């Protein structure tokens, strides 16, 4: 079952009509008034202290129901060549765009939760056809198993390691012997494993985050700067205030799956807690629409459970690794990052961009990808 087939997004009109009907009949939750004088606490936006505000969801649902045009966005997405194949018993959907420059570097980009392949389609033109042919990439953008058009996972075990192995098989089927990898969010867990598993194939690993944390070892805070200690405090605040979704999905993902499968407004609110205002409203609605039509809100959450319930290698990765760290995102402490990744060769911190830099700082992300892989090619 190694055949690669062309794929086109074509949602039946009956499904669109059903979505609009459900949106029109949304039953809204109650909400306590927020304190207009409350000061921001850590990473929490004012008005979001108890979670996603009712006004945020109402505004987006109204837009989704009345002015958002799925057919327009469907047609725009179909301008890219889509494919599906089966790997390890799982359907895998991906976009594959070859550069007009034959010597371009193959690059596979892995999105995060709660995103889809949509995270990277806006970068395709800049990556495949730059002004300098030396910066060109052949681009592969898969949907993670359980996400979007890859469809729900049908069996347990799809953790970062199995996904990394599937991506290696995907690149082999596309006849790419040597390639670069990039990941954000969940993709930033998968990408280093690609380098670990396939050191002869992966040229380099580029990520937006290096998720390296204190482990309780004696003296591990010794020598940290005041700035690094502040970063650790932010991390502690983020975990305390913002990670309820991750804990639920890592422990009991099925608890929420029933609601996500039945309520488009609920699906929108659940992904909105992280996408927030970092992406344009229509982009967020496109992502929500894909989750809704593919019924993958629940299955995408399973990745957190699978990763929590598996063993991970203790030894550091050794592939050449680059970090592009954005201003309004998780900022790793380099001491801990280099404990877990022994070959960090590029470390750039930017003064703008969020967790979703492909959406709100694409120029910086593309520039960093070019800089890193250009250096590897010269080396």
FIVEX-707153 format. One record per residue: residue in three letters; x, y, z of N, C-alpha, C in turn. Coordinates in steps of 0.05 Angstrom, whole numbers, padded with zeros to 5 digits, always signed. Atoms other than C-alpha are relative to their C-alpha. Example, Ala and Ser with C-alpha at 12.3 -4.5 7.8 and 13.67 -1.06 7.14 Angstrom:
REM residues 2
ALA+00018-00024+00000+00246-00090+00156+00018+00024+00000/SER-00016-00024-00001+00273-00021+00143-00015+00022+00014/
***
This chain:
REM residues 379
UNK+00017-00024+00000+00000+00000+00000+00018+00025+00000/UNK-00019-00023+00002+00052+00051-00023-00008+00020-00021/UNK+00008-00018+00021+00012+00085-00077-00006+00028+00011/UNK+00006-00028-00006+00009+00161-00075-00022+00009-00020/UNK+00023-00008+00016-00058+00188-00101-00004+00030+00002/UNK+00008-00029-00001-00079+00259-00120-00025+00002+00017/UNK+00022-00005-00017-00129+00289-00073-00010+00028-00004/UNK+00012-00027+00002-00177+00348-00078-00020+00003+00022/UNK+00020-00006-00021-00215+00381-00022-00026+00006-00014/UNK+00027-00003+00013-00289+00376-00041-00021-00007+00020/UNK+00019+00005-00021-00337+00383+00017-00028+00000-00012/UNK+00028+00001+00010-00409+00362+00000-00016+00024+00010/UNK+00016-00023-00008-00458+00419+00000-00018-00006+00024/UNK+00018+00008-00022-00503+00380+00048+00015+00004+00027/UNK-00015-00004-00024-00446+00383+00099+00002+00030+00007/UNK-00001-00029-00004-00440+00458+00090-00027+00010+00011/UNK+00026-00008-00009-00515+00466+00099-00004-00008+00030/UNK+00003+00010-00028-00513+00424+00163+00016+00017+00019/UNK-00017-00017-00017-00456+00466+00191-00014+00027+00005/UNK+00013-00026-00004-00494+00531+00180-00025-00003+00018/UNK+00024+00005-00016-00557+00501+00211+00009-00003+00029/UNK-00009+00004-00027-00518+00479+00273+00010+00026+00012/UNK-00010-00026-00010-00484+00547+00279-00024+00018+00007/UNK+00023-00017-00006-00552+00582+00276-00015-00009+00025/UNK+00014+00010-00023-00577+00538+00332+00018-00003+00024/UNK-00019+00002-00022-00517+00547+00378-00014+00008+00027/UNK+00009-00007-00027-00537+00546+00452+00024+00010+00015/UNK-00023-00013-00012-00492+00595+00487+00002-00006+00029/UNK-00005+00004-00028-00460+00583+00554-00004+00026+00016/UNK+00000-00023-00017-00465+00629+00613+00029+00009+00005/UNK-00027-00011-00004-00406+00674+00631-00001+00020+00023/UNK-00003-00020-00021-00386+00712+00693+00013+00025-00011/UNK-00012-00024+00010-00368+00785+00681+00030+00001+00008/UNK-00028-00003-00007-00293+00799+00678+00004+00027+00013/UNK-00007-00024-00014-00260+00852+00720+00015+00019-00020/UNK-00013-00018+00020-00244+00911+00673+00026+00012+00011/UNK-00024-00013-00012-00191+00936+00722+00022-00021+00007/UNK-00020+00021-00007-00155+00869+00729+00025+00003-00017/UNK-00026-00002+00014-00082+00871+00711+00006-00027-00013/UNK-00007+00026+00012-00055+00818+00663+00017-00017+00019/UNK-00015+00018-00017-00028+00757+00698+00016-00019-00018/UNK-00018+00017+00016+00032+00726+00663-00009+00000-00029/UNK+00006+00002+00029+00014+00700+00593-00030+00004-00006/UNK+00029-00001+00005-00062+00709+00602-00008+00028-00009/UNK+00011-00025+00009-00096+00763+00562-00022+00010+00018/UNK+00023-00011-00015-00144+00810+00599-00026-00010-00013/UNK+00026+00011+00009-00214+00780+00594+00000-00029-00006/UNK-00003+00029+00005-00187+00710+00583+00008-00015+00026/UNK-00009+00012-00025-00173+00695+00657-00013-00027+00005/UNK+00014+00025-00005-00226+00640+00660-00002-00017-00025/UNK+00000+00015+00025-00216+00616+00589-00010+00017-00023/UNK+00008-00014+00024-00242+00634+00520-00026+00016+00005/UNK+00023-00017-00006-00290+00693+00526-00024-00006-00019/UNK+00024+00004+00015-00362+00686+00503-00001+00019-00024/UNK+00001-00019+00022-00356+00749+00460+00018-00008-00023/UNK-00018+00010+00021-00297+00720+00422-00013-00022-00016/UNK+00012+00022+00014-00335+00657+00405-00025+00010-00016/UNK+00024-00010+00013-00400+00694+00388+00007+00015-00026/UNK-00008-00015+00023-00365+00741+00340+00010-00018-00023/UNK-00010+00018+00020-00329+00685+00304-00022-00018-00011/UNK+00022+00017+00010-00391+00640+00300-00018+00016-00019/UNK+00016-00017+00018-00430+00698+00269+00014+00003-00027/UNK-00016-00003+00025-00375+00709+00218-00001-00027-00016/UNK+00000+00026+00012-00372+00634+00204-00026-00006-00013/UNK+00027+00007+00010-00447+00629+00193-00009+00019-00022/UNK+00012-00020+00019-00458+00693+00152+00018+00009-00022/UNK-00017-00012+00021-00398+00720+00115+00024-00017-00008/UNK-00023+00017+00007-00343+00667+00116-00008-00018-00024/UNK+00006+00015+00025-00341+00633+00047+00019-00024-00002/UNK-00016+00024+00002-00315+00562+00053+00009-00006-00028/UNK-00006+00008+00028-00318+00551-00022+00024+00017-00010/UNK-00022-00017+00008-00271+00610-00033+00026-00011+00012/UNK-00025+00010-00013-00220+00582+00017+00006-00028-00010/UNK-00004+00027+00011-00230+00511-00009+00014+00002-00027/UNK-00012-00003+00026-00213+00535-00079+00029+00010+00003/UNK-00027-00010-00004-00152+00573-00054+00019-00022+00010/UNK-00017+00023-00009-00126+00511-00017+00005-00020-00022/UNK-00003+00019+00022-00138+00469-00079+00019+00010-00022/UNK-00020-00009+00018-00090+00513-00117+00027-00014+00004/UNK-00025+00015-00005-00035+00472-00084-00005-00029-00006/UNK+00004+00029+00006-00024+00399-00104-00001-00016+00025/UNK+00005+00016-00024-00053+00353-00051+00002-00030-00008/UNK-00003+00029+00004-00039+00278-00044-00008-00014+00026/UNK+00004+00018-00023-00057+00220+00001+00015-00026-00005/UNK-00012+00027+00001-00021+00155+00016-00004-00013+00026/UNK+00003+00014-00025-00025+00101+00068+00027-00009+00010/UNK-00025+00007-00013+00033+00092+00116-00006-00013+00027/UNK+00003+00014-00026+00034+00041+00173-00030-00002+00007/UNK+00028+00003-00004-00041+00031+00164-00016+00025+00003/UNK+00014-00026-00004-00058+00105+00169+00000+00016-00025/UNK+00002-00019+00022-00083+00152+00115+00017+00025+00007/UNK-00016-00024-00004-00034+00210+00107-00006+00019-00023/UNK+00004-00021+00019-00053+00274+00071+00023+00019+00001/UNK-00022-00019+00001+00000+00322+00047-00001+00017-00025/UNK-00005-00018+00023+00015+00381+00002+00029-00004-00008/UNK-00027+00003+00011+00076+00372-00043+00004+00019-00023/UNK-00006-00020+00020+00104+00430-00083+00029-00001-00006/UNK-00028+00000+00008+00168+00421-00122+00008+00028-00010/UNK-00011-00026+00009+00211+00483-00134+00006-00002-00030/UNK-00009+00000+00028+00225+00504-00206+00030-00004-00002/UNK-00029+00004+00000+00298+00498-00185+00006-00028+00009/UNK-00003+00028-00005+00317+00425-00190+00019-00006+00023/UNK-00019+00005-00022+00374+00431-00140-00010+00010+00027/UNK+00012-00010-00025+00327+00457-00086+00003-00022+00022/UNK-00002+00018-00023+00332+00426-00016-00028-00010+00007/UNK+00026+00010-00010+00274+00380+00002-00004+00008+00029/UNK+00006-00009-00027+00240+00405+00065-00028-00010+00008/UNK+00026+00009-00010+00184+00372+00105-00006+00017+00025/UNK+00009-00018-00021+00145+00419+00152-00023-00013+00016/UNK+00020+00012-00017+00105+00392+00211-00014+00020+00017/UNK+00016-00020-00014+00049+00434+00240-00004-00009+00029/UNK+00006+00005-00028+00025+00438+00312-00030-00004+00005/UNK+00028+00001-00009-00040+00430+00351-00007+00028+00011/UNK+00022+00012+00015-00092+00458+00340+00000+00010-00029/UNK-00002-00009+00028-00068+00473+00269-00002-00024-00018/UNK+00001+00020+00021-00066+00434+00204+00021+00007-00020/UNK-00019-00007+00022-00026+00436+00139-00003+00030-00007/UNK+00005-00028+00006-00057+00506+00133+00022+00018+00013/UNK-00021-00016-00013-00002+00530+00180+00022+00009-00019/UNK-00023-00006+00017+00049+00529+00124-00006+00006-00029/UNK+00004-00005+00029+00014+00538+00057+00006+00029-00008/UNK-00007-00028+00007+00025+00613+00061+00030+00004-00004/UNK-00029-00002+00004+00100+00600+00059+00010-00013-00026/UNK-00008+00017+00023+00100+00556-00003+00014+00016-00021/UNK-00012-00015+00022+00115+00609-00055+00028+00010+00008/UNK-00026-00010-00009+00171+00641-00014+00021-00022+00002/UNK-00019+00022-00004+00203+00574+00000+00008-00013-00026/UNK-00006+00015+00025+00198+00543-00069+00012+00017-00022/UNK-00009-00016+00023+00213+00602-00114+00011+00027+00010/UNK-00012-00025-00011+00258+00653-00078+00016+00015-00022/UNK-00016-00016+00019+00298+00708-00112+00026-00014-00006/UNK-00026+00014+00004+00362+00669-00101-00006-00030-00001/UNK+00005+00028+00003+00356+00597-00127+00014-00017+00022/UNK-00014+00014-00021+00405+00576-00073-00016-00004+00025/UNK+00017+00001-00023+00350+00588-00022-00025-00017-00005/UNK+00025+00013+00008+00298+00544-00057-00003-00027+00015/UNK+00008+00025-00012+00262+00485-00025-00021-00014-00016/UNK+00023+00016+00007+00219+00428-00050-00015-00005+00026/UNK+00015-00001-00025+00163+00431+00002-00020-00023+00003/UNK+00020+00021-00007+00124+00374+00035-00013+00008+00026/UNK+00014-00009-00024+00070+00393+00085-00022-00021+00006/UNK+00020+00020-00007+00033+00333+00116-00019+00010+00022/UNK+00018-00002-00023-00027+00333+00162+00008-00022+00019/UNK-00006+00020-00019-00008+00297+00226-00022-00022+00001/UNK+00021+00020-00003-00043+00230+00236-00020+00008+00021/UNK+00021-00008-00019-00110+00243+00269-00009+00029-00004/UNK+00005-00029+00004-00111+00315+00243-00011+00004-00029/UNK+00008-00009+00026-00151+00344+00185-00005-00022-00020/UNK+00006+00019+00022-00151+00307+00119+00016-00026+00002/UNK-00012+00026-00006-00105+00253+00146-00021-00018+00014/UNK+00022+00015-00012-00169+00233+00182+00006-00010+00028/UNK-00005+00011-00027-00179+00202+00250+00020-00023+00000/UNK-00016+00024-00003-00127+00152+00274-00019-00023+00007/UNK+00017+00023-00004-00155+00082+00276+00011-00019+00021/UNK-00011+00017-00021-00109+00051+00327+00018+00017+00018/UNK-00017-00014-00019-00067+00071+00387+00029-00001-00010/UNK-00029+00001+00004+00007+00087+00385+00012+00022-00018/UNK-00011-00020+00018+00013+00148+00340+00012+00023+00017/UNK-00015-00020-00014+00064+00186+00382+00021+00012-00018/UNK-00019-00014+00016+00121+00230+00359+00020-00019-00015/UNK-00020+00018+00012+00167+00171+00345-00012-00015-00024/UNK+00013+00014+00022+00117+00134+00301-00005+00020-00023/UNK+00004-00021+00021+00102+00199+00264+00026+00005-00014/UNK-00026-00005+00013+00176+00211+00252+00007-00022-00019/UNK-00005+00023+00018+00182+00141+00223-00017+00002-00025/UNK+00018-00003+00023+00122+00154+00179+00009+00021-00019/UNK-00010-00021+00018+00151+00219+00153+00025-00009-00015/UNK-00023+00011+00015+00216+00182+00135-00010-00016-00023/UNK+00011+00017+00022+00175+00133+00094-00013+00018-00021/UNK+00011-00019+00019+00137+00191+00062+00021+00012-00018/UNK-00021-00012+00016+00201+00224+00040+00014-00020-00018/UNK-00010+00021+00017+00227+00158+00013-00018-00004-00024/UNK+00019+00004+00022+00164+00150-00029+00001+00023-00020/UNK-00003-00023+00018+00176+00219-00057+00028+00002-00012/UNK-00027+00002+00012+00248+00199-00076+00018+00022+00010/UNK-00019-00019-00012+00281+00248-00029+00018-00015+00019/UNK-00020+00015-00016+00344+00217-00002+00012+00016+00023/UNK-00011-00018-00021+00370+00277+00037-00019+00025+00001/UNK+00020-00021-00003+00324+00330+00065+00003+00014+00027/UNK+00002-00014-00025+00313+00382+00119-00027-00004+00012/UNK+00026+00002-00014+00258+00381+00172-00004+00025+00017/UNK+00008-00023-00017+00221+00436+00208-00025-00007+00015/UNK+00024+00005-00015+00169+00434+00263-00006+00023+00019/UNK+00010-00019-00020+00128+00480+00307-00020-00014+00018/UNK+00019+00011-00019+00090+00462+00371+00003-00031+00000/UNK-00004+00029+00001+00076+00387+00364+00021-00008-00020/UNK-00020+00005+00020+00119+00389+00302+00028+00004+00011/UNK-00027-00004-00012+00177+00414+00346+00008-00024+00018/UNK-00007+00025-00012+00173+00347+00382+00007-00021-00021/UNK-00004+00020+00022+00169+00307+00317+00027+00004-00014/UNK-00023-00006+00016+00225+00342+00280+00027-00010+00012/UNK-00024+00011-00011+00282+00325+00328+00002-00030-00001/UNK+00000+00029+00002+00260+00253+00328+00006-00010-00029/UNK-00007+00006+00027+00265+00253+00252+00030-00001-00003/UNK-00030+00000+00001+00338+00273+00259+00012-00022+00015/UNK-00011+00022-00017+00349+00221+00314-00002-00026-00015/UNK+00005+00026+00013+00319+00164+00274+00014-00003-00026/UNK-00011+00002+00027+00348+00181+00206+00023+00019-00004/UNK-00022-00019+00001+00415+00215+00215+00013+00001-00028/UNK-00012-00001+00026+00438+00195+00145-00017+00014-00021/UNK+00019-00012+00019+00377+00225+00112-00006+00030+00006/UNK+00008-00027-00009+00362+00288+00153+00024+00018+00000/UNK-00023-00019+00002+00408+00346+00135+00001+00017+00025/UNK+00001-00017-00023+00385+00389+00193-00028+00002+00011/UNK+00026-00002-00014+00329+00401+00243-00004+00029+00008/UNK+00006-00028-00006+00297+00470+00247-00027+00000+00015/UNK+00024+00000-00016+00245+00484+00301-00005+00028+00011/UNK+00007-00026-00013+00208+00543+00333+00002-00002+00031/UNK-00003+00003-00029+00215+00513+00403+00018-00025+00005/UNK-00014+00023-00011+00262+00467+00440-00011-00004+00028/UNK+00015+00004-00025+00219+00439+00495+00018-00015+00020/UNK-00018+00011-00020+00273+00427+00548-00005+00013+00027/UNK+00009-00010-00026+00255+00433+00621+00018-00010+00022/UNK-00015+00010-00023+00287+00426+00689-00010-00028+00007/UNK+00007+00028-00007+00289+00353+00712+00003-00006+00029/UNK-00004+00004-00028+00304+00363+00785+00028-00010+00008/UNK-00027+00008-00006+00378+00347+00780+00014+00019+00019/UNK-00014-00018-00019+00422+00375+00836+00017+00021-00016/UNK-00016-00021+00011+00452+00442+00817-00007+00008-00028/UNK+00006-00006+00028+00416+00448+00750-00006+00030-00004/UNK+00005-00028+00003+00399+00521+00764+00026+00017+00005/UNK-00025-00014-00005+00471+00539+00782+00010+00013-00025/UNK-00012-00014+00023+00501+00591+00736-00020+00012-00019/UNK+00020-00013+00018+00435+00612+00704-00001+00030+00005/UNK+00001-00029-00002+00430+00686+00689-00027+00008+00011/UNK+00025-00011-00009+00376+00731+00717-00021-00002-00021/UNK+00019+00003+00023+00344+00731+00648-00010-00028-00002/UNK+00009+00028+00003+00343+00655+00645-00018-00008+00023/UNK+00018+00007-00022+00313+00650+00714-00028+00013-00004/UNK+00026-00012+00007+00259+00699+00691-00015-00017-00020/UNK+00012+00017+00020+00246+00653+00632-00013-00024+00013/UNK+00011+00023-00014+00236+00595+00679-00025+00008+00016/UNK+00024-00009-00014+00186+00636+00720-00023+00003-00020/UNK+00021-00002+00020+00148+00651+00656-00011-00028-00007/UNK+00008+00027+00006+00148+00577+00640-00018-00011+00022/UNK+00017+00009-00022+00120+00561+00709-00027+00013-00001/UNK+00026-00014+00002+00066+00614+00700-00016-00011-00023/UNK+00014+00011+00023+00049+00587+00631-00013-00027+00007/UNK+00010+00026-00006+00042+00516+00657-00023+00002+00020/UNK+00021-00003-00020-00001+00540+00715-00026+00011-00012/UNK+00023-00015+00010-00047+00585+00674-00011-00010-00027/UNK+00008+00004+00028-00049+00558+00603+00000-00029-00010/UNK-00004+00027+00009-00038+00483+00601-00022-00020+00007/UNK+00022+00018-00008-00105+00456+00624-00008-00018-00024/UNK+00007+00016+00024-00120+00434+00552+00019-00023-00004/UNK-00020+00021+00004-00055+00395+00548-00003-00023+00020/UNK+00003+00021-00021-00067+00359+00614-00025-00017-00006/UNK+00025+00016+00006-00138+00339+00593+00006-00018-00024/UNK-00005+00016+00023-00115+00315+00525+00020-00022+00005/UNK-00020+00020-00006-00056+00277+00555-00010-00022+00019/UNK+00010+00019-00019-00099+00241+00606-00027-00013-00008/UNK+00027+00010+00007-00172+00235+00583-00010+00014-00025/UNK+00009-00014+00024-00178+00259+00511-00028-00006-00009/UNK+00027+00008+00010-00242+00220+00499-00022+00015+00015/UNK+00020-00015-00014-00278+00261+00552-00011+00023-00016/UNK+00008-00024+00015-00279+00322+00507-00009-00007-00029/UNK+00005+00007+00028-00284+00285+00440-00029+00000-00008/UNK+00029+00001+00007-00359+00276+00444-00011+00028-00005/UNK+00010-00027+00004-00372+00350+00451+00011+00012-00026/UNK-00012-00012+00025-00323+00369+00395-00013-00011-00025/UNK+00012+00012+00023-00357+00320+00348-00028+00010-00005/UNK+00028-00007+00001-00426+00349+00362-00005+00030-00003/UNK+00005-00029-00001-00416+00425+00367+00022+00015-00015/UNK-00020-00016+00014-00380+00468+00315+00009+00024+00017/UNK-00008-00022-00017-00382+00527+00364+00020-00009+00021/UNK-00018+00011-00020-00349+00483+00416+00027-00006-00012/UNK-00026+00005+00014-00296+00461+00366+00015+00025-00005/UNK-00013-00026+00005-00282+00533+00348+00012+00011+00026/UNK-00010-00011-00025-00275+00554+00421+00024-00016+00010/UNK-00021+00017-00010-00230+00494+00437+00027+00007-00014/UNK-00025-00006+00014-00179+00511+00383+00007+00030+00003/UNK-00005-00029-00003-00188+00586+00394+00016+00007+00025/UNK-00015-00006-00024-00157+00580+00463+00030+00004-00005/UNK-00029-00003+00007-00088+00574+00430+00004+00017-00025/UNK-00003-00017+00024-00098+00605+00361-00007+00029+00006/UNK+00006-00027-00010-00131+00665+00394-00001+00021-00022/UNK+00000-00022+00020-00117+00730+00357+00026+00000-00015/UNK-00025+00001+00014-00050+00707+00329-00003-00005-00030/UNK+00006+00005+00028-00082+00686+00263-00024+00016-00008/UNK+00023-00015+00011-00130+00723+00218-00026-00016+00004/UNK+00026+00014-00005-00204+00707+00232-00007-00021-00021/UNK+00008+00019+00020-00215+00674+00165+00019-00024-00001/UNK-00019+00023-00002-00152+00631+00174-00009-00018+00022/UNK+00009+00016-00023-00177+00608+00242-00025-00015-00008/UNK+00025+00013+00008-00245+00593+00212+00005-00022-00020/UNK-00007+00021+00018-00213+00553+00156+00010-00024+00015/UNK-00010+00022-00016-00176+00511+00207-00023-00014+00015/UNK+00023+00011-00014-00239+00502+00248-00019-00016-00018/UNK+00018+00013+00019-00279+00483+00186+00012-00027-00008/UNK-00013+00026+00006-00228+00429+00168-00003-00020+00023/UNK+00005+00018-00023-00231+00400+00238-00029-00010+00000/UNK+00028+00008-00002-00307+00401+00235-00007-00020-00022/UNK+00008+00018+00021-00315+00368+00167+00014-00027+00001/UNK-00015+00025-00002-00262+00315+00181-00005-00014+00027/UNK+00006+00011-00027-00288+00303+00253+00026-00009+00014/UNK-00026+00007-00012-00216+00304+00279+00006+00016+00025/UNK-00006-00014-00025-00224+00348+00340+00008-00019+00022/UNK-00007+00020-00020-00223+00287+00385+00025-00016-00006/UNK-00023+00017+00007-00172+00246+00347+00026+00016+00001/UNK-00025-00016-00002-00122+00304+00344+00010+00001+00029/UNK-00008-00001-00029-00123+00306+00420+00015-00025+00009/UNK-00012+00025-00008-00100+00234+00422+00031+00001+00000/UNK-00029-00002+00001-00029+00255+00404+00012+00006+00027/UNK-00009-00006-00026-00021+00285+00473+00000-00025+00018/UNK+00001+00024-00016-00043+00220+00505+00022-00020-00008/UNK-00020+00019+00009+00002+00178+00462+00028+00008+00009/UNK-00027-00009-00008+00063+00221+00477+00004-00002+00030/UNK-00002+00003-00029+00048+00220+00552+00005-00029+00008/UNK-00001+00028-00007+00043+00145+00552+00019-00017-00017/UNK-00022+00015+00014+00107+00125+00517+00026+00008+00012/UNK-00027-00006-00009+00180+00122+00534+00015+00016-00021/UNK-00015-00017+00019+00226+00174+00503+00030-00004+00005/UNK-00029+00003-00004+00301+00167+00491+00012+00020+00019/UNK-00012-00018-00019+00344+00196+00545+00024+00015-00011/UNK-00024-00012+00011+00405+00211+00502-00007+00024-00017/UNK+00006-00024+00016+00410+00278+00467+00000-00006-00029/UNK-00001+00002+00029+00397+00287+00393+00027+00011-00009/UNK-00026-00009+00010+00459+00298+00350-00002+00013-00028/UNK+00002-00013+00026+00432+00324+00284+00004+00030+00002/UNK-00002-00030-00001+00450+00397+00267-00028+00012+00004/UNK+00026-00010-00009+00394+00436+00300+00000+00031+00001/UNK+00003-00029+00000+00369+00507+00293-00026+00007+00015/UNK+00024-00011-00014+00321+00546+00338-00006+00028-00011/UNK+00010-00027+00005+00280+00605+00314-00020+00006+00022/UNK+00017-00005-00023+00250+00633+00378-00013+00027-00002/UNK+00015-00025+00006+00195+00685+00372-00009+00013+00026/UNK+00003-00017-00024+00178+00741+00420-00022-00009+00019/UNK+00023+00006-00017+00110+00718+00445-00005-00030-00001/UNK+00001+00029+00001+00124+00644+00451+00016-00011+00023/UNK-00017+00014-00019+00156+00593+00496+00029+00006-00007/UNK-00029-00006+00004+00229+00614+00505+00016-00020+00016/UNK-00015+00019-00015+00275+00557+00522+00025+00012+00012/UNK-00026-00007-00012+00335+00563+00568+00021-00016-00014/UNK-00019+00013+00018+00396+00547+00526+00015-00022+00015/UNK-00014+00020-00016+00430+00508+00582-00015-00027-00002/UNK+00016+00024+00001+00373+00458+00583-00003-00011-00028/UNK+00003+00008+00028+00364+00458+00507+00025-00015-00009/UNK-00024+00013+00009+00437+00439+00496+00006-00025+00016/UNK-00001+00026-00014+00431+00384+00549-00015-00021-00017/UNK+00016+00020+00015+00378+00351+00505+00006-00001-00030/UNK-00007-00001+00029+00405+00371+00436+00029+00008-00002/UNK-00029-00004-00003+00480+00364+00430+00013+00015-00023/UNK-00012-00013+00023+00489+00398+00363-00017+00024-00009/UNK+00014-00025+00006+00453+00465+00366+00019+00019-00014/UNK-00019-00016+00015+00487+00505+00311-00011+00027-00007/UNK+00012-00026+00006+00439+00563+00302-00022+00006+00021/UNK+00019-00008-00022+00400+00601+00357-00006+00029-00005/UNK+00008-00028+00006+00362+00663+00336-00026+00007+00015/UNK+00024-00009-00015+00313+00702+00380-00010+00026-00013/UNK+00012-00022+00014+00265+00751+00348-00017+00017+00018/UNK+00015-00018-00017+00230+00812+00376-00030+00003-00008/UNK+00028+00001+00006+00163+00797+00344-00007-00029-00008/UNK+00009+00027+00007+00121+00736+00324-00009-00014+00025/UNK+00012+00015-00022+00081+00688+00367+00006-00029-00004/UNK-00001+00029+00002+00073+00614+00376-00007-00009-00029/UNK+00008+00007+00027+00044+00615+00306+00014+00019-00020/UNK-00017-00018+00016+00101+00651+00271-00004-00003-00030/UNK+00005+00004+00029+00084+00620+00203-00023+00018-00008/UNK+00022-00017+00007+00021+00662+00207+00006+00030+00005/UNK-00002-00029-00007+00043+00727+00241+00029+00011-00002/UNK-00028-00010+00005+00119+00731+00226+00012-00018-00022/UNK-00010+00019+00020+00127+00690+00161+00027+00008-00012/UNK-00025-00009+00011+00184+00734+00136+00023-00009+00017/UNK-00021+00008-00019+00225+00720+00198+00005-00031-00001/UNK-00002+00029+00001+00211+00645+00195+00014-00009-00026/UNK-00012+00007+00026+00227+00639+00121+00030+00008+00000/UNK-00028-00009-00001+00291+00680+00131+00017-00018+00016/UNK-00016+00018-00017+00314+00635+00187+00004-00027-00012/UNK-00003+00025+00014+00300+00572+00148+00022+00002-00022/UNK-00020-00003+00021+00341+00599+00090+00028+00002+00011/UNK-00026-00004-00012+00398+00621+00134+00012-00026+00010/UNK-00009+00025-00012+00403+00554+00170+00008-00020-00021/UNK-00006+00021+00019+00400+00508+00110+00021+00009-00020/UNK-00022-00011+00016+00444+00554+00068+00027-00006+00013/UNK-00025+00006-00014+00497+00546+00121+00007-00029+00000/UNK-00006+00028+00001+00490+00471+00121+00010-00009-00027/UNK-00009+00007+00027+00497+00467+00046+00028+00009-00005/UNK-00028-00010+00003+00560+00509+00048+00020-00017+00016/UNK-00018+00017-00016+00588+00466+00103+00005-00027-00012/
***
